[in-house]
Amino acid sequence: MTIPHRQRFDPAFITRTSEATGHVDFLVPDMHCAACLARVERTVAAVEGVTSARANLTSHRLGADIVLANNALEGGVAERIVAALVSAGYTARPFDIAAFDAAAKDDTGKELAKAMAVAGFAAGNIMLLSVSIWSGAEASTRDLFHWISALIGLPAIAYAGRPFFRSALRALAARTLNMDVPISLAVLLAAAMSLYETMTGGEHAWFDASVGLLFFLLVGRFLDHRMRGVARSAAAQLLSLSAESATLITKDGGQALVPLADILPGATILVASGERLPLDGVVIAGNSDVNRAMLTGEPVPEATGPGTEVFAGTVNLTGPLTVRVTARAGDTLLADIVRLTEAAERSAGRFVQLADRAAQIYAPAVHLLSAATFLGWLVLGAGWHAALTAAVAVLIITCPCALGLAVPAVRVVASGLLLKNGVLLKDGAALEKLAEIDTVIFDKTGTLTIGAPRFVSAQANDDEVWRIAAALAETSRHPLAQALNREATRRGVKPATMTDIVEKPGLGMEGRLDGETVRFGRLGWIDENKWRDLERGSESGPETGNAEIGLRMGNGPVAIFRFADRLRPEAPASIAALAKAGLAIRLLSGDNEAAAARIAGEAGIAEWQADCLPADKTGIVAAHQAAGGKVLMVGDGINDAPALASAFVSMSPASASDISQAAADIVFTSNDLSAVPFAWRMARAARRIVLQNFTLAVGYNVIAVPLAVFGFATPLIAALAMSSSSILVTTNAVRLNWIMRRRETNERAEFRLQEAAA
């Protein structure tokens, strides 16, 4: 079909993943149920050039992996996807930051709230009239009350039923079925039968059932919309930390305030002190302190200068910075956080797959069951009126809202709680997997340890040596030099006055004092006798695992300063909590045996292994899982990526390398190891809630459907039963908030005591 010009797809929204492949995201606002989601995925997956497609009900986002025709972005795949969705009855547009923000602020919630209010008001008034009828009102009074009920109910049905009717019409126009088709049919049939009864002076009318059904369906849909907004609003709050515009430095050196959407990678922007960084980039001029707490959870500002990578949403505190932009507004780290959050819900774990399969067969199965009920009653000799009443009750009572909400409701609540506590789910199935682990394997450096060295000892404690070292260390950005500078500041050392200070990349700092050259840095550089250390690429002492740097003035003696990485303060308590829960704990480190033994002892890990290469870690993980175990791997280095990818489920801190974060299923942004036991407890609680929801949903259908088929449930009773099951499942999912809050309150005191003792 011909696509209108306004729907032509901008190739800038396509992300190239390789020379011949790419990824594109769409906003599909018309997805409202699991059946819609499944149909959208099937429709897009069938488009030529699409290799995979996965949709997300929370943000109405569709992600598709595509083949780029002739290695070009203008291959037309995106246009074909839009055309296929339009043919299936759905609208679609490119997904970007503005689209996400619009989705978060859309009018769906307001429309549902208004419709719910109208349906509730009408249902309440019709119920009052029905009480008089049930109490034995005379025929004339009964007929009057039926007509009043019709005058109230029919306009209310027309207004409040719009969300369902629109969805059903789109599905029918596309020659397909979704959940809203049988719902709309049930509401309209019940209203039509009620109007017929009223016009013919019948004894019963079910306006209360039609309006009540709509009211309870709208309650469930409104709660579902609000719960899905939990994760979306949390991500949107992160996005709101980004500015809407930036000060662009033009080619002629001038400045202009430009919307973020108009700024491309390679552009140069100016960020004044006190402003948030609007985009990701690299500092090319200026020095300042940047507060990255919103990304890392660390309150201490980080020194920033030329060559430092900076991220959108962080705050520039002390001085102006000139930044070269490296990412568009939709590709910043903040946007990645949103994508990670959505990917968690988009992933199909076992429970989601089960719910999706049930949703796919729901509409045809319900129509067949309702038709069979109608025909069965006719065959048994009942009139068309009784047969149609039973068939409508079946349509109403079999609504699978409870089953459709069983998993998504829990996942959205869990994702929101995790995000608020600094944990991002990249893979929704990871939540299910995390609940099943029996072993946790930790990397050492940057995971169990802070990854920032601290001063341990010095071979020479001469005051003049410290003054010289402090003068050179304060000008260096090397972690060991910064650690020495912190120690010198703590000691109150006044730096010496030196000249010609220069940095030798990869080696150290050099300067002149009293006419002599002073070197401060790698031992192999400042002392020829230490070249063997430089050649082997290690600065660690073989017995202690302490890193070393040296200071030498002229041909004088070498002063050596030693440093050690520090165990994260929360690590012992976190590991103790996991071990107490019955999980096996192991440490795999690429460091030497002495360093690994020291950290393992401080952390309380009995089983550890040192000198592990990436292949060794992967082999250990694979061997454990081949024996039937299920491993949670927690690591942060590039060398951990293979083990993270091969583990049953994996976690990485926000400080991890990009490769490790890409390989991990879960990322915790706070760099606090207590996120590991917290996420595990959340996963266990979420699994229990999901299983309870499935039991409630299936149990409801096992009991309710036979009652409707055999005529024991009127349309009103069916409406009450169906809506009650949806509300029950939704409420049970929300209970996860209360469960985790109570558990955290009980465990926090014990956790802090353990941490303090450690």
N, C-alpha and C positions, 0 to 999 in steps of 0.2 A: 504494500500500500504506500501511497505517497505521504511523506512526513512533512507537516507544515514547517515553514522556514524557521519559526521560533523554536522548533524542537531539534534543529540541527545541533549536533554535538561538537563542542569545542574540544579539539585534540589535547588541549592543555590539561584536561581533567583525566587523561589516560596516563597512568604511571607505567613506564617501561620497566619490566622485571628482567628481561634479557634481550638479546638482539632480535628475537622473533616472537616474544610474548610480552603481555602487559596486563595491567589490572585496572578496572574501572568500577566506580561506585555510583549508584543511583539512589535517589529518594523516591520511594513508591508509597505515597500517602494513603492509598486505598487498601492496604493490607490491614485486616482487622482480626483475623483468626488464623488458627493453625492450617485450616484448609486453604485459605488464601495464600499463606506462606508457601505451602507445598506446591500449589499451582504456579505461583510466580517462579519458583525454582525450576520446576519442570519445563515451563515455557521458555525460560532463558537458556537453560541447559541444551535445549533442542535447536537453538539458533546456530547457524553455520559460523564457525570461528570461535565459539565459546567452549572452553575446556572444562570449566566448573562454575557453579553459581551457588551462592548461599545467601539467604535473606535473614533479616532481623526484625522481629515485630516491635521491639522496644523503640527503635528510632526510624522504623519503616525504611531501612537501608538495605540495598541489594548490592552485593559485591560479586563481580564476575571476572574470572581469568580468561583472557582472550588471546588469540593468535593475531599478530600484526601482519597484515598482507604486505608482501614484498618488503618486509622489515620497515614499513612506514606506519606512522600513527594514523594516517588518513585512510585506513582500510575499510571503513564503513561498518565495522562490527557494532559499534555503539548505536548507530542509527537503526540497524536491524534489530537490536535488542529493544529499543524504544518502540519500534513498529510492532514487534511481537507482543509486547506488553499492552499496547493500545488495542490490538486485535483481541487480546484476552480480557479486555475490560478494565485495564489499569492504566493510570497515568504515571509518567516517570520523568525525572529531570536530573541533571548532574548533581551529585552530592558534594557540597563544599561547606565551609564554616558557616556561611550565611544561610545555607539550606538547613543545616543542623539547628542553628539558632531559631530559624523560622519554625521548624518542626517542634522545637521545645516550647515555642510560644504560640502554637497554632490554636485554632478555635474549637478543636475537637472536644476538649474538656468542658468548655463553656456550653457547647451544644448539648452534650450528654447531660450536664447538670440541669439545663433548662428543661430538656425533654423528661428527665427523671422527676423534676418538680411538678410538671404538668401531669404526668402519669400518676404520680403519688397523690396529688390533690384530687384528680378524677376518681382514682381507685377508692380513696377514703370516702368520698361522697356517695359513690355507687354502692359501696359496702353498707353504708347506713341505710340506704333505701332497700337493700337486699335483706337486711335484718327484719324489716317490717313484712316483707314478702314471705320470708321463712317462718315468721310468727303466725302465719295464717291469714294474711290480709284478704279481703273479699276480692272477687274478680275485677270489679271496676277499679278499686284502689290498686290492685296488683298491676292492671294494665297501665294505669296512670304512672305508677312508679317505674314500670318498664320503659315508657316513653320518655320520662325524665332521665332515666339512666342512659337511653339512646342519645338524647340531646347532649348529655355530658360526655358520654364515652366515645361516640363516633368522631367528633372533632379532636378529642385527646388522642385517639388512636392515629388519626391522620397526621397530627403534629409529632407526637412522641415516637411514632414508628418509622420516621424518616430515615434514621441511620441504618435500620435493617432493610427497609424497602429499597433504598438506593443501592445498597450492596447486592441485594437479590436481583434487581433489574440488570445491573452490570453483568452479573454472572449469567443470567439467562440470555442477555444480548450476545454474550460470547459463547452461547450454547454449552454451558457448563453448570455445575451446581456448587454451592458453598453452604456453610452452616446457616446463613441467613435466609436461604430459600425455604427450607421447611419451617423455620421460625415465622417468617412472613406469612407463609401459607396457613399456619396454625392460627395466627392472630386474625387474619382476614376471614378464614372460615368460621371461627368462633364468633366474630362480629356479625358476619352475614347470617349465620344461624340464629343469633340473638335478635337481629332485626326482623327476620322472618317470623320468629316466635312472637315478637311484639306486634307485628302487623296482623297476625292471625289470631291474636288473643291467647297464645299458648301459655302454659303454666310456668315454664322455665325460660330464662334468658341468661346469657353468660357474658354480658358486658363487663362484669366485674372480673371474669377470668381473662378476657382479652386485655383489659387495661392493667390488671394486676400482673399478668405475664410480662407485659412491656415494662412495667415498673421494676420488677425484680430482675429482668434481663438488663435493664439500664443500670440498675445498682451494680450488678456484676461487671458490666462493661466499664462503668465509671471507675470502680475500684481497680479493675485491671489496667485502665488507662493511667490512673494515679500511681499504681505500683510500678508500672513500666517507666513512669516519669521519675521514679526514685534514682535509678541508675543514670537516666538521661540527664536529670537536673544536676546530679553530682558531677558528671562530665561537663555539662554546660557551665557550671560554676568555675571549673578549671579554665574553660575557654574564655570566660568573661574576664579572667585575669590578663588577657592579652589586650593591647590597645587596639583602637579602630583605625588609627592612622599613624604615620611615622614621618619624621623630618628627613626628607630625601636631599642628599647633596647632589646638585645638578652638575652637568658636565662643565659649566662655566664657573663652578665653585660656589654658586648661590645655594640657597636653601628653600625648600617648598614642602608644605604639609600635604601629604599624598595618602589616599586610602590604601590600606594594606593589600587589597586585591590587585592594585596597579604596580606593586613593587615585585620585581623578578630577581632571582638569584644573580649575584654579581653586582647589584646596585650597592651604593654606599649610603648609610644613614647615620644621623647624629642622635645620640641618646644623652639627654641632659641628666645631671645628678638629680635623684629623687623620682625619676621616671621608670616605668616598667619597660623591659626590653620588648619591642613589638614583634620581632622576628628572630629566628635562629641565625647565628652568624659567627664571624671571627673578628676579634678586635684588631684593628690595624693602627690605631693611634689612641693614646690616652691611657691612664692608669686609674683604677678605682677599686672599691670593694663592692661586690655583688652579693645580695642576699638570695640564696637559692633554696630557702627553706620550703617553698611550695613544691619543689621537686624532690628534694633530698630529705626534708625533715630536720636538717641541721640548722640551728639558729645562728651559728657563727658565720659571719660574712666571709667570702673567699676573695683573696686578692686577685685582681684581673688586670692584665696588660696586653700589649701587642702579642698576637699569636694565640690568645686564650679563646676557647670556644664558649659562646654565651647562648642562652636559650630564651625564647619568648616566655613572658610571664614573670621572669625573675626581676628583681629591683636593683637598679643602679644607684648606689648610695652616696658616694663621696666625690666623684669627678666625672666630667663629660667623657664619653667614649665615641670614637668613630668606628663603625662596624661595617664589615662587608657581609652582605646578606648571603646565606647559603641555602635557604629554603623558602618556598612560597608559604603564604599564610595557611594553606591547607596541608602543608607537609611539615609543620613544626613539631617539636616534641609534645606540645600540648595537644595538637591534633592527633598525634600518635596515641596518646593516652586515651582519647575518645575512641579511637579505632580498636585499641586493646580491650576496652570495656565492652564494646559492641561485639567484638569477635568472640568474647566469652559466651554471650547469649546466642551467637550465630552457630556455634559449634554444636554438633549433634551427638550427644552422649546416648547411652543405651535407653535411658528413660525418655529422652526427647524423641528418639527414633520410634519408640513404642507409641507415644502419643501422636506423632505425625501419621503413622500408619493407621491408627484408629480414626484420625480426622479425615483421611482420604476416603475411607469406605463409609463414613458416617451418612452423608446425604443420600446416596442411592439405597443404603440399607434401611434408613428410616422411612423413605418413601415406599419401599417394598413392604415393610412391616405394616405401615399404616394402610396401604392398599389391601394387604392380606387380611387385616383386621376388619376393614369395611366389607370385603367380600365374604369373610367368614360369618359375620353377623347376619348378612343377607341370606346366606345358605341355611343358617340355623332358623330362619323364619322371622327374624326381627325386621322391623321396618327400616326404611332408608334413614329416618331421623335418628334412631338408636345406633345404627351402624356408623353414621357420619359422626355422631357424638363420640363414640369410642375411638374412631380413627383420628379425630382432632386431639383427643386426650393423648393418644400415642405420639402424635407429632410433637405435642408440647412436652410430655414427660421424658422423651428420649433426647432432648437437647443436650449435647455433650460439653456444655460449658465447663462443668466440673472437671471432666477429663482433660479438656484443653488447657485448663488453668493449673492442673496438678503440678507440672514441672516448671513452666515459665514463671508462675507466681513465686515459687520458692527460689528459682535462680535469680530473678530480679531483686528480690529482697536480700539474698545472700551477696549478690554482686554489689549492691548499694552499701551494705554493711562493710564488706571487705574494702571497697574503695574509700569509704570514710576513714578506715583504719590503715590506709596506705598500702593496700594490696590490690593489684590489678590482675584479673583473670584474662589471659590471652586465649585460652581454650576452655569453653564451658564444660567440656567433658572432664577437664582436669579436676573439677570440684568432685565429681563422682569417683575419679581415680584416687584422689587424695584421701578419701575416706577408707580406702582399701589397703593402704600401704602397711608393710610390716617392718621396714628398715629405712632409716634416714642416713644418707652418706653426705658428709660435709667436705668441701674444699677448705683449705686453711687460709691462705693470704687473701684478704679482702672480703672473706666470708665470715669465718670465725674471728679473724682479727680485723682491726680497723683499717689496715692497709696503709697507715701513716706511721712512720717510724718515730720513736722517742729516744732521747739521749739516755745511754746507760752508763758509760764510763769514758774516761780519757786517760791515755798513757802518760800525758804530761799535763799537770794542772798549774803550770806557771801563769801568773796573771798576764804577762805580756803576750804569751801564746794565745790566751783567750781573747785579748783585745784585738790581736791581728786576725784571728779566726772570725771574730764577730764582725769586723769591718768587711771581710769578703763575703761572709754568709748572708749579711743583710741585703746584698745586691743580687743574690741568686734565687732562682725559683725552684731549684732542685729540692726534692722532699727532705734529703738528709741535711742540706744546708739550712733549710727552714727550721728543721727540728733543732739544729745547733743554735740558730739564732734565737729560738724560743727559750732554750736553756740559758743562753748568755743574758737574755733580758731578765729571766728569773733570778739570775745571780747578780744582777745589777752591773754587768760589765759595760764599760764605756769603750766603744769601738775606737781603734787607732785611726789616725789620719793617714790615708794612703793615696797614692796617685796612680794614674794609668791602669785603672781596674778594667779588665776586659773578661768576657766569658768565652771559654773554649768549649764549643758544643760537644757534649759527650764526654768531656774530660774534667772540667772544673773551672775555677776562677783564678785569674792571675793579676798581680798588681806589683807596685814598687813601694818600698819603704826604706828610707835612708840609703838610697842608691842601690839596693839589692832587690832582686826579683823574688817574689813570694808566690808560691803555688799552693792552691787549696782545692783538693778534689780526689780523684781516683788514685789509689796507692801506686798503681803501675805507671801513672803519668808523672807523679812527683818524685818517684824513686825508681831508678832503673833496676834495682834489685827486686822490684815487685812486678816486673813485666809479666811474669808467669800468671799473676792474678788477672791482668788485663787480657791475656791471651785466652784464658779459660772462661772469660766473661763473667766472673763472679767476684763479688766483694765481701762474701760471707766467710766468717771464720768457721773452719770445719768442725770445731768442737762445740761452739756456742750458738752458731747460726746468726750471730750478730753482724750487721752490716758495718763497714768501716770506711772512713775517709781520713785523709791525712793533710797535714800542713807542714810546709818546708820553706825556710828562708835561706836563699842561696844554696850553699852546700852543707848547711847545718843539719842537725838531727831531725828526724821525722816525728812529729807529734800525731798520734793516732786517736781518733774519736770513734767510739763504738755506739751503735744504735740497734734497737730491737723493735719489732712490730709488737703491737699491744693487743691483747685479747679484748674483744668487745665486752663491755661491762655486763651486758644482759645475757651473754652467751652461756655461762654456767647454769643460770636459772632456766633458760630456754631449753637447754639440753636435758636438764633434770626433769622438766615437765614432760618432755617427750619420752624419756626413759621410764618415768613413773607410769605413763600410759601403756607401757608394755612394748614399745618400739625399740628395735635394735639400733644402736648408734655407732657409726664408723667415721673415721677421719682418713681422707686420702690427700696427701700433700706432695707437691713436686719439690719441696724444700728438703734439706738434709735431715738426717735422723735426729740430730740433737734439737733442731728447731721444732720439728714435728712433735717430738716427745714432750718438749716443754709446753707447747700449746695444748696438746692432748691432756696433759696432766692438769693444767690450769682450768681447762674446760670440763674436766670430769669424764673424758672419753677413754674407755679402757682398750678399745680395739682401734688401732691406727696403722698406717703404712706410709713410709716416706719414699722420696726419690721416684715418685710416680710420673711417668710420661703420660701424655694424653691417651695413647693406646692402652696403657696399663689401667687407667681409670675406667675406660670404656670396657675393657675386658673383665674387670672385677664386677662392674654393674651387670654386664651381660651374663656372666657366670652365675651370679646370685639369682637373676631372673630365670635363667634356664633351669635352675633347681626348684622353680615354683615360687620364688619370692617376688615381692613387689616393692621397688625401690623409689624413694623420693630422693633425688639428687639436688643438692643445694650448692651452687658454685657461681663464680663471677668472672673468671678469666677466660681468655680466648682458648686456652688449653683445656678448659672444662666443657666447651661447646659439644664435642662428640659424646661425652658422658651424659650431658644434659639431654641431648636429643635421643639417646638410646634408653634412658631411664623410663620407668613406668609413668612417672610424672616428675616434673622438675620445677625448681624455683631459682630466681636470681635476684640479687639486690639491684637497686636503681643505679648503683655505682658500677655495675658490671659492664663489660665491653658490649658493643652493639651485637657482636656475633653471639655472645652468650645469652643476651636478652632475646635474640631472635630464636635461639634453640629452646629456651625455657618456656614452660606452659604458664607460669605465674611469675609476676615481678612485684617485689615489695619496695615501695618508693621511699620508705623511711630509713632504709639501711639499718633497721633494728631487727635483730634475730628473733625477738619475741613474736614477730609476724608469722614465723613458721609454726609454732604451736597454736597460735590463734587461728590461722587458716585451716589447720588440721581439725581443730575443734569445730570450726564453722562447717567444714565439709561433712563431718560425722553428724552434726545436728541437722544439716540440710538433707542428708540422705534419709534420716529418720522421718522428717517431715514429708518428703516426697513419697515414701512408702506409705505413710499414713494417708496422704491425699489419694493415692491410687486405690487404696482399700476403701476409702469413703466413696470415691467416684464409682468404682465397680460395684460395691455393695448397694449403692443407691439404685443402679440400673437393674441389678438382679432382683431387687424387691419391687421396684416401682413399675417396670415394664409389664410384667405379668398382670399386675393390678389394672393397668390401663387397657391391656388387650382383652381382659375378661370383663371389662365394664365396671370395675369397682372404683374407678377414679373419674370424676367429672373433669371437664376442662379447668375449672377453678382449682380443684385439688391438685391436678397435674401441674398447673402453673406455680402453685405454692411449693410443691415438692421439688420441682426442677430448680427454681430460684434458690430455695433453701440449701440445696446441695452445692450450688456455685458459691453462695456466700460462706458456707461452712468451709469449703476448700480454701477460699481466699483468706478467711480469717485464720485458718490453721497455718497458712504460709506466713502471714504477718506475725504470728506467734513466735517465729524465729527471732524477731527483734527482742522479745521479752526473754526468751530462753538464753540468748547470748549475753544480754545485759545482766541477767541474774547470775549466770555462770562466771562472767568476768568479774562481777562484784565479789563473788565468793573466792575466786582464785587469785585476784590481784594482790590481796594482802599476803597470801602465801608466796606468790611469785616475788614480791618485793623483799620479803624476808630472805628468801633464797639468794636473791641478787645481792642484798646487803652482806649476807654471810660470805658470798663468793668474793 
